[in-house]
Amino acid sequence: MSKPFDATLNRLIDACPNDWAAFLAAKLGLQPGGAATVVDTDLSVTAQADKVFRLPGPPPALIHLEMEAKSSLGMPARLLRYNVLLGHIHVEPIHSVVLLLRPEANASDLTGLYTRLGADGQAYHEFRYSVVRLWEEAITPLLASGPGTAPLALLTNEATTDLPGAVTRFRDRLRQSDVDRKLADELLGSAFVLCGLRYDSNLVIDLYRSLSMTLEDSSTYQWILNKGVAQGVAQGVAQGVAQGVAQGVVEEARRMLLIQGQKRFGQLPATAETGLQGITDPTRLERMAERIFDATDWDDLLATA
């Protein structure tokens, strides 16, 4: 199924499945017992779950995860359907969880218990599931579960009461030894898109800049600067420095836009890649970044003047 922010969340989970499995297992009172694996979620020609994790245990178990950004009545029945279909494929106990990403996703029927009544008004089937309301979670467990769940910390109520402090804690988490530069870029891009669920787009852009464009902390910027200096020395003129820095700034802006766009719209089509590489105006790239939440797809984004 296609829902807003699906691409971002799926890439985030695929990058760090164990972090997500550890967080969910703790909420369910389960023991991961080792590395979790992501299970095929294609249940039939008409049904596909969001994510399913296998925990080796003991005891072994499956965690079925659905993620929602908007309110939708009838979710418990859908959870039951997926749970039953998974039970036809797997022998392990299946724990279904719905992760609500923001308060607007809450629904009156998400009680954790779905009951089917017979014609006599008596319950003949009870299905229990778990509901995780992300805004009610604390920042520390989300950061401690692993880098893969760190971007979720910025969507909590705790973060909204002290967003600069939450951003600082998120930034410090990205600086830890288990996060390399490639993963840091993935997490930054995910945080940028997901923060659009709770914050004004201008605020999100400012936050993203504070995280990824802090020049004294940016290894990319240092590469840009060194490249400019090297060119300046080689040419014997200061103009080389300026040209090198300008070129590097464009390359960095284009690279970050690509990361953000892939989180928002999915993989850049080959037909559009040439168009993106041909954009050399940094102010236009900045305007494109500002439209990331309003654009409908890659073509719409690349049409930004």
N, C-alpha and C positions, 0 to 999 in steps of 0.2 A: 504494500500500500504506500501511497505517497502522502507525506505530511510535511509541513514546514519544519525545517531544521533537521530532517531525517539524515541528509547526507553528512552534516556536521557530526551528529551523534554517532552514526554508524562508523565513520572514520575514526572518531575518538575511541570508541570501544575496540575496533579492530587493531588500533595502535597499542592499546594496553588492556587486553581482556582480563588479565589477572587482577588488575586494580579494581575494575568494576565488579568482578565476581567476589572479591574480598569484601567490598563495601556492602553488596547485597546479602552475602552470606551472614555478615555480622547483624544485619537488620532482621534476618530470619532465624538467627540462633543456630546456624549450621556451621560445621567445620569444613573448610575447603580441603584440607588434607593434602594439598599439593597444587600443581599448576592446573588451572582450569582450561578447558578447551571450548571453543565456540562451535555449536552444533548447527547443522543445516536447518533453516527455519521455513523451508518450503513445505507446507503441510498438505496441500492439495492444489488443484488447478484454480481454486478460488480463495485460498487462505494462505497467508504468510505472516508468521509472527515477527515481531521486531528483532529480538535477540534471544538466544537460548544458550545457557552455559552448562557444561557438565562438570560437576565437582567430583573428584576421585574419592573423597571421604577419608575414612569410613564414617557413616555409611555413604555410599555414592548417591548423588541426587542431581536433578536438573533444576536450574532456575530459569523460568520463562519470564522475560521482561518485555513490557509494553511501555512506551513513553508517550506522554500526552502534553501538548502545549495549549490546548483549548478544551473547554468543557464539552462533554458529549455523553448524553444519557444513553444507557444501554451497554456501557463498557463491561460490566460484570458478565453479561451473557456472552460477549465476545471472548472474554478471558476464559470462560468455561469451555467454549467451543475449541479454542486453541489448546487448552489443557487436555481435553479429551482426545483430540487429533494427535497430540504428542504422545499420549498414552498408548495409542495404537502402534506407535513406532518404537518407543523406548520402554524398558522395563523398570527404570529407576523412578522413585517418587518425583513428582513434578510440582514445584512450588511456583505459583504464578504471582508476579509483582507488577503493579502499575506505578510508574514513576511520574508524578505530576510536576512539571517543570516550573510552573508559576501559579499564583492563586487563581487566575482566570481559568485554569484547567480543572478546578475542583467541580464536582457534580454531586448532587444530593444522594444518588444511589451508590456512591462509592463508600460502602460501609465496612468492607472486608468480608461480608457474608452475602452470598446470592442464594436465595431460596426459591425453589419451584413448588407451586401449590397445585394440588390435584383438584378435581371438580368438586370434591367435598370440602375444599378449603384447608385441608391438612397438607403439611409439608411432606413431599415425597423425595426431595433431593436438596441437599445443602452443599454448597461449594464455598470453601474458604480460600481467600486470597489476601495478599498484603498490599497496602497502599502506603507509598512513601511520598510525602508532601515535601518537596525539596526546600521550599522556603522555610520550613520548620526545622531543618537540619542545622547542626552547628558546623562552623567552618573547619575546626580542627580535625574531626574524623574524615572529612572529605579530602583534606590535604594529606592526612596520614595514610589513607587507603592506598595511595600511590599517585604519581603524576597524572594518570589517566582520568582520575575523578577531580583533579584540582580545579579545572575551569568551572565545575558545578558550584564551587564554594562562593563564586561571585553572584550567584542567583539566590542566595539565602537572605532571609530577613536580617540576619546578623550583619551581612555585608551591606545591605541598604542603609543601616543605621550608622555605619562608618565605612563608606566605600573606599576612601583613600587608604585606610588601615588594611582593609581586605585586599586591595590591590597590592599593597606592599608585601603582605604575607604570601600572596600568589606569586609575586615576582621572586621572593626569596625561595619559594618552593622550586621554581624553575632553575635556580642557581645551584641546586643540590647535585651531588655527584651522579645520581641515577638518571639525569636528564641531559642528553647531548644536544648539540645545536639543532639537528634535524627535528628531534622530538620537541624541543622548545618552540620551534617555528610552528609545528603542528598544534601545540597547546595554545599558543598565542592566537593563531587563526581561529581555533575553536572557541576560545574565550571571546574573541571579537564578535563572532556571529551570535553566540548564545546570549551575550549580554543584551542583544537587541530584544530579547524576550521581556526584559524588565526595565530597561533604561532608554532614555531619549537618545536618538541616533547621534546627535552632536556630542553628548556626554560620552557615548561609547567610543567615538572617534578620538576624543581627547584622552580617554583612558588608554586606548590602544597606542597612541603616540607616546604616552608616558611610559608604557611598558617596552615598546619595541624601538622607539626612536631616541632613547636616552643615549646621546652620542658617546659620552665617556665610557658607557658600559657596552657599547655595541661593537662586537668583533667585526661585523660587516663594515661599519663605518671606519674602523681602523684599517681594514683592507683597502677601502676607498681612498683614505688619506694617504696610505703608504704608496698605493698605485699612482696617485697624483704626484707625490713627491718624487717617486722614481722617474716618472715621465719628465718632470721638470728638470731633474738633474741630467737626464739623458739629452734633453733638448737644450739645456743650458739657459732656459728662460723660465720665468715664473709662470708664464702662461700655461705651461704644461701641467703645473699643479692644479690650476683652476679647471682646465679641461678634464683632467683625470677625476677630480672630485665631482664635477658636474655629471660626467658620464656615469660614475659610480652611483650617484644619487638617483639617477634615472633607473639604473639597473636594479637598485635596491627597492625603489618604489614599485617597479614592474613585478619584481619577485614577490613582494608582500601582497600586491593586488592579486597575483595568481593564487597565492595561498588562501586569501580571503574568498576569492571567487569560487575556488574549488570546494570550500566549505559550504558556500551558499548555494551554488548551482550544479556542483559535480564537476567532472573532468572537463577541461577546456577542449572543445572540438578541434580537430586538426585544421579545419577550414578557418577557424577564428584565431589560431595561434599566430599566423603571419600578421594579422591585424594588430594583435597586442604587441608583438615584437617591433612593429613599425611605429609605435607611439613613443616619441622621444621628448615630448613636452612634460616636464614634471608637474606643472600646474594642472594639466589635463588629467594626469594620472591621479592627482589628489582629488580632483572633482569626481573622478570615477569611484574612488574609494568612498567618498561621501554619499554616493548614490547606491552603494552596495545593498542597502536595505530596501530601496525603492525599485530597483531594476527587477525585471521579471525573469531574465535569463542572460546568458553571455552576450547574445546579439544586442540586447537592449543596453547592457552595460557598455559594450564597445561603441555604441552609437553616441555616447556622451561626447558632446563637443568640447 
